[in-house]
Amino acid sequence: MDCFTVLTAVFLIIGLKLYYSRNQKKCISRKPDDFSNKFYVTKVLKTPTLSGLSLKMAVWVMESKLGKMLLAEPLFQTGGMSYFRNIKLTEHPIFYPNHPGTMANVATEDQNEAPSDDNMNTVNSTFPSIQVLQTLYKSKSVTPLEVTTNALAAIKKMENLNIFVRYDTKSVLEMAEASTERYAKDEPLSPIDGMIVGIKDEFKVKGLLCTKGLGFPMSGVCEEDSMIVHKLRMLGAIILGVTNMHEIGIGTTGINPNKGFGACRNPYNSKHVTGGSSSGSSAAVASGICTFAIGSDGGGSIRLPAAFCGLVGLKATFGRYTLGKAEVSAYTVTHSGALCSNVSDSALVYSLIAGPCVEYPIGSYQPKPVSKTLKPLKEFKICFDERWFKDCEADVLLPCEGAINVLSGVGMKVDKIEIAELYDTLIAHRIIITGEMHCGMKDVMQEHGSKVSYPTRALLACSNCITTVDYFRANQQRARTCQQISQIFQQYDAIITPTIGCAAVSINEQDLPTGALNVQETCKIMKYAPLANLTGIPAITVPVGYTTKEGLPIGFQIMAAWWREDICLTIAEVLEARYPKKEAPNFVHIIPKHAR
């Protein structure tokens, strides 16, 4: 894009600025407990894709005082971020979604304890699942040291996918040797002792840097683990290393232009993205390097890459997993969790690492994690908003409609409903997550702003336009959305949607040096994610097929009431049994050949 085009775009945006200033909308009042206005907004953001010189120039303008008014503010309004300035709400705001009222949705009479490692079902043994590996370890057919050695070799073999950014071979082998000794004595610490785990670059790993995907260290080598990593170590898991991520978690593709990171590439097709921001964690499992991996989810960042890479990704109830000592910015919408190759592994990991943590007070009050429901399948009641459900590309819609038929076929009742204020929910989440990221990055930007990538700087410049009124009203909307969703879950066990509005998008190699800003693409990818982040309800993605042309995975999302992860896992297990998994073309076997 030449300078003339950029200048034309700038004048166009100035015109938009004048248009918005002259056409103020009338204030709309929302009545408490009134969700009768179920109009579905299909608004597509039509903004130019910026990369290279055009992106650099746009950022330079937006970061200036004049540019904030002439460029950042109009883009902010184009993205709907000023929406609540014309909405009058009377609800008390909820700044954290796990408020006391959500406890009423827990019904323990149809729940069961977590499955033991002896009765887990493994759908596809191609992946190095927990059950397969533990059986091999217990029988002495294979040792954790052998598998770990193969995993380390696999990192180098898969370097072109940009999965891992940091690891310490010596430390990893020491963990593997210790696990091997425990199995030799028949004294494993837990069912995940000896499992190979990747950790997203938002969680501290002792002895390694933690940079949140930034191209420079914010502090020195970590002297301690984040609490979720500490839990894994205490259970005997082998922490293989730190995985790649979209810079500061602010994007959905996994393309990170910073040196040492690069575009994380999809194991099913290296010309396509993994999704983000837990990009390296998803690729680590989909490529076979890891048994499971840890990610975080502020706006779909576990579910989106899991869906793009054919994995199971569980975003549990807000506060279920600890974020203690983690380097996250968007505190009131972010959840930590695991990306796994199958539902059984997801249920087991959930049962082992979920629960209260002294370093994370937000999750202190929660019912006991349960991963299995005793409720008969024929008693399940599921709902979906057909307008929302179908607002995706054809490649996604077809297999997801097939998944509905599968659920109906096992006796579950599936109803069509209309959910009110879905657009309001989307905008509220957008304001909260970007506003909190802006606050979390303020000191970093003041000291190292020029070292941050251009797409991140552009988004942070726009979020600088968020006012206290915007943030306050977004949290009032959070209260309304929680209330409406609570009403829905009084009648239904789950809400279902596609996980993403499209299959994994292709990587434009020309954009890699600077990264790219494609707001329209981001919105399409995130379409179904924000509801669960804003309200804190659990949500899981499970693969339900592949695109016809390129064989890219398609994910299906199940959302349940607060603390009812067992509902998500049970429905996901039903779907998983009907959809055989395909091994990714970029896949390595870390289990020795003689033991497969």
N, C-alpha and C positions, 0 to 999 in steps of 0.2 A: 504494500500500500504506500503510495507516494505522499509527499508533504501536502500536495493540493487536496488529496482526498481527506487527509487528516484535518486540515483547516476547514474543509466543507463540513465535516462531521462536527467540528467544534461550533461552527455557526448554527448548525442545525440544532444542536443541544441548547445553545443560547436562546434560540427561538422557542424551544420546548419550555425553557425556564420562563420566558415571558408569557407563554400560553398558560402554564400552570398558575402563575401569579394573577392572571386575569380571570381565570375560571375556577374559583374556589367553590367546592361542592358544599351543599347544605349539610348541616350536621344531622346525623341519623341517631336516634335514640334506640338502644336495645333494652327491652324490658326484662327484668329478672325472671328466670324460669321459663321464658318464652323462646322456644326453638321452632316456631311455626314457619319462619322464613327459610325454606330449604332450597332456595335458588342456587344452582350450581354454576360457578364462574369458570369459564374456560378461557382464561386470559393467557396469551402467549407473549412473552417478553421479546420484542423485536429490537435487539441491540446488535451492533456489529461485533463480529469476532475480532479481537485485537491480539496481535502478536508482533514480535520483532520491533521495528522502528515505531510503528503506530502505537503499540502498547507503551513503549518507553516515553513517547511524547505525551500520551494521555495521562500517565502517572505523574510526569513532571508538572503538567498543568493542574491536576487534581490536588497535588500536595502543596500548591501555592495558595496564598490567602485569597487571591482573586479567583483562582481555579476552583476553590471549594464552592463558591457561589455560582460560577458560570458553568461548571462541568460536573462536579461531584454531587451537588444538590439536585440537579435535574436527573441524573442517573439514579440517585437515591429515590426520587419520586417515581421515575419510570418503573423501578423495581417494586413499587407498591409500598415502600417503607414509610410513607407519610400517611398511610391509609387510616390509622386510628386517630389522626388529628381531626377527622370529621365524624368520628363515632363517639357517642356518649354512652358510657357504661357505668353502672352503679355497684357492680360486684366488688367485694373486697379482693384485692389481688392475692394470688398464690405465687410466692417466689420459689418454692420448692414443690414438686408435684406429689411427693409422698406424704400428703397431709393426713391427719387422723381419720377423715371420712373414708379414705380408701380402704381402711382395715375392715370395713363392713362388707366388702366384696369377697372376703375369704370365707370359704365354706369347707371345713376340713373333713366332713364326714365321708366325702367321696374321694379323698386323697390317700395315697399310700406312701410308704417310705421309699427312698431312692433304691433303684435296682442294684443288686450286688453284681460283682464282676462275673459271677458264675451263671447268671441267667440273662446276660445281655445278648441281643440279636445283632449280628453284623451283616448288613445287607450286601456289601461289596468288599471282598478281601483284597482287591487290587491296592487299596490304600493301606498304609501301615496303621490300622486301627488299634485302639487300646486293647481290645479283647485278643486280637491276633498276636500282638507283641507280648502281652502278658502270658499267654499260653505258651509261647515259644520260650520265654524267659524261665517260667516255672519248670518246663520240661528239660531245661538245660540244652535245648536244641540250638539256641542262639543266646548270646550275651549282650547286655546293654552296650558294652565296649565295642563289640563288632558293629552293631547298628549305628552307634554314634560315629565311629570312624567312617562308615559309609555316608552318613549325613554330612560330615565335614567335607568329604570328597565331592558330594553332590552340590554343595554351595559353589565350589569352584567350577563344576561342570555346567551349572546353570547361571554363571556370571552374567550372561547376556540378558537375563530377565531382570537384573537389578533387584534381587529379593532381599539380601542381607547387606547391611551397611557397616556392621561392627560385630566382631566376635573374637574370643581369646581361646585359641586351640588348647593351650595348656590347661586352663581352667575347665573347659568342657570335658577334656579327657579325664581329669581328676574326678569330676562328677560321675562320669561313666564307669570308672574303675570302682568307685565307692558303691554304686548301684549293683555292679556285677558281683561284688563281694557279698552284698546283702542277699541276692538271689542264690548265690552258692550256699549260703547258710539257711536258705528258706525263710528269710526274715525281711521281706520287702516292707517298706514303710506304708505303702498304700497301693491301690490299683493303678495309680499313674507313676509309680516308681519306675524309672528307666525310660519313661516316655520322652520323646524329643519335642521341645517346645520353643517356638520363636516368640519374641517379645517386641511389640510396637515401640517405636522411638519416643513415646510419651511416658514410658515407665522406666524408672531407674533400675539398672542392673549393676550391681557392685563390681567395680573394676573397669567399667566401660563408661564412655560419655553418653549423655542423654541430651539431645538437641531439638527435639520436636520437629525434625525434618529441616531445620535451619542449617545453612551452610557454614555456621561458625558455632563454637561452644559458648553457652551462656555461663557456664561454670566449669570447674575441673572434672576430673574423673569421679564418678559416683562412689561415695564411701559407704553407701548402704543401698539396699534394695527398696523399691516401692513395695507396699504391703502385699499386693497380689503376687509379686515375684517371690517375696519371702514365703508366702503360703505354699507356693509351688515347690520351692526348695525343701521346705519341711516335709513335703509329701514325697520327696525323692525324684521329682521331675528333673530332667537334664535341660538346663537353660542353654540352648544352642547359640543364641546371639540376638542382636537387635535388628529388627526388620525395617525396611524402607517405609516411608509414609508421605502423603501429600503434605507439603509444608504447613506447619502449625495446625493441620487438620481442617483447613479452610476450603478444601476442594474435594471433588468427587471422582476424579479420574486416576489419581496416583501418579500424575506426571509432575516430577519435581526437578526443576532445572539446576538445582544446586550441585556443585561438585561433590562427588562421592555418593550421590543418590541416583539421579537419572529417572527416566520414565520406567516405572515398574510394569513389566509386560505380562500379559495374560498367558498362562501355560497352555490354554486351549488354542490360542492364536497369538503369536508374539507381535502381530501388527495391531493388536487391540489392547485397550487398557484393562487393568484389573479392577478398576473402581477404587474409591478411597473413602476415608483417608487411610484405613488400615490395609493399604495396598500390599506391602511386603508380607504381612501376616497371612493374607488370603493366598497369595502366590506360593508361600512356603508350604502350605498344606496341599493345595491343588497340584503342585509339582511333585509331591511325595517326599519332600525333604523333612517335613515335620509331622508328628502325630497330630498335634493341634497347635494353635497359636493364640496369643492374647492380643486383643485390639480394644479400641474404644469407640463409642457411638454417641456423637452429639447431634447428628442429623442423618443417621443411616450408615455411619462409618464402619459398622460391623456387618450389617445386613447387605449393603450395596456391593462391596467387594465379594462377599460370600456368594451372592446371587450371580455376579458376573463370572465367578470362577467355579461354579457348580458345587458349592459347599453348604453346610448347615451353619447358620449364624444366629445365635440367640442373644438378643438384647433383653436382659432380664428387667424386672421392675426397678425403677430408679432407687438406688441405694442398696440393692441386693448384693452387688459385688463392690468391694472396697476400691476407692480411688485414693486411699491413704498414701501420701508421699509421691503421688503421680504428678507429672508436669502438664496438667490440663488447664485450659483457659475458660471454657464455657461451662462453669461449674453447675448450673442449675438444669442443664439438659444432657450432660454427658454421663454415659454409663460405660463401665469396663465389662469385658466379657470374652468369650472364646469363639474361635472359628474352628469347626471340626469337619471331618470327612463324612460323618453320619450322625443320625439322631441319637443313637445309643451312646456314642462318645460324648455328645453334647449334654445329655442327661447326666452322665456320670461326672463329668467335669463340673457341671453346675452344682451337683449335690456335694462335691468336695470343697469347692472354693467360695461358694456363696455363703452369706451370713454376716453377722455384725463384726465390726473391727474397731478397736479402740482408737485407731488413728483416723477414723472416718465417722465422726459422730452422726452424720446425716442418715447413715444406715443402721443406727443403734437399735431402733425399734422396728422389728419386722418378725412375722411368723416364721416358723422353721421351714427351710427350703424343702420342697417335696417335688419329685419329678414324675410321678405316676399317679393317674387318677383311676379310681375303681368304677367310675361312671360308665355304664354300657354305651357303646357307640350309638345305638339307636335312640338314646336319650339326649344326644347332643343337638343343640340348636345353634345354627350359624347364620350370620347375616352378611350382606354386602350391598353397597350402594352401586347400582348398575351404571349410573352416569360416571362415577369416579372409576369404577372397575374397568370400564371400556375405554377410558381416556388414555390409551397407550397404543403402541405400534402393533400392527397385525401379527408380527412374529412372536410377540409376547402374549397377546390376547388369546390366540388359538389354544396353546397348551394350558393356559390358566383357566380357560373355560372348561377344558378337559378335566382339570383338577376338581372343579366344582362337581362335575358328573361323577368323579370317583368318590367324593365325599357323600353325595346323595346315594350312590350305589351301595354303600355300606350301611345305609339306614339313617344317616344324619339328616336332620331337617334343615334345609337351606332356604332362607327367605330373602327377598329383596326389600331393602328399606331405603330411606333417604336421610342422610346425615346433614344437619344444618351447619352453616358457617365453616365449611371446609377451607374456603379461601381465607377467612379470618384467622383460622388456625395456622395456615401456612405462613401468613404474614407475621403473626405473633411470634412464631418460632424463628422466622428470619431475623426479626428485630432483636430477639433475646440472644440468639447464638452469636450474631455478628457484633452486637453491642458488648457482650461479655468478652469476646475475643479481642475487641479493640482495647478494652480496659486492661486485659491480661497482657497485652503486647505493648502497652504505652511506654513503659521504661525501656524495653528492648528497642522500640522504634526511635526513641530519642537518642539512644546511644549508638545503635547499629543499623539504623533505618536503611542506609544505602546498600547494606549487604543482604537485605531481604529481597526475595524475588519480586519481579514486577507484578505478576497477577495478585499476589498477596497484598502488596502495597496498594494496588488499585481498590481492592475490596475493603481494606482497612480505611482508605481515604473516604470511601462512600459511607462506611459505618460511623465515621467521625461526625456525620450529620444527624445521628440519632440523638434525640433530646430526652430529658427525664420524663416528659409527658409520653413520648413514644414507648419508652421502656415500661412505665407504670401501666399504661393501658394494655400493652401486650400481655402483661401478667394478670390484668383483669380478664382479658380474653382467655388466658390459661384457666382461670377459675370457671369461666362459662363452659369451656370445652370439657374440662374434667367433670362438670356437673352433667352435661349432656351424655358423655360417654358412660358415666355411672348409671344413668337411666337405661341406656341401651343394654348394659351388662346385667341389669335386673331381669331382662327378658331373654338374652342370648348369651351363649358361652364364648363366642368368638366373632370377630370381624375379620373378613378375608379380603385381600387385594393381591394384584401382582406386586412383586417386591420393587420393581423398577419399570419405568415407562418405556424402556427400550433395551435391546441387547447391548453388550459391551461395544462402545464406540471405537472407531479406528483411531490410531495415533498418527497425527500429521507430523512427519519427521522434521519438517521445516520449522515447526513451532518449538522444538525442544530446547534450543539455546536460551530462549527467554521465557518459555512457557507461554500459555495462551489464556485469554479471558473470554470464555464463551458462556455467557449467562443463560442463554436459551437452552443449551445442552445440559448445563447444571440443573436447571429447573426440571427438565424432563427426567433426568436420572433420579432426582430427589422427590419426585411427585408424591410417593406413597410413604415416605419415611417420617416426616415431621410430627404427625399425629401422636405416635408413640413416644417421641422425645419430649414433646411439650407436656403431655399428660403423665409420662412416666410409666405407662402400662407396658407389660412384657410383649415382645414381638419376636417372631422367629421366621427365618426364610429357609425354604427347603427346595431343592431342584425338582422341576417337573418336566424336564425335556430340554431339547436343544433346537436352535434355529435350523431350518431346512438347508439353507445355502452354505453357511460357514461352520455349523456345528457348535455354536456358542451357547453356553448354558442359560436357562431361563429359571428365575426364582419365583416362588409363591409365598406370600406373607400371611401369617396368622397372628392376630392380636387378641389378647385375652384381658380379663380384669386384673387389677393390681394384685400381685403375689400369686397369680394362677399360672405360673410357668408350666405346671403339669398339664394344663389344657393345651397350651401351645405345642408341647412335646408330644402329646398323645395324637393330636391331629396330624402333626408333621410325620410321625411314624407311620400312620396310615398311608399318607401320600408317598413316602419314601419306598414303601413296599411295592408300589405299583409302577415306579419309574426306575428302570435299570440305569446305572451310572456308566459313563464312558470314561476311559482313561485319557487324560490330556496328552496330546502329541509331545509336549515337553514334560515328560514324567520320568522320574528316576526311582528305582527300587532300592530302598535302604535295607530291606531284609535280604540277607544273603541268599543266593540262588538255591542252595541246597535245602533251605528251610521253607521255600515258598510252596 
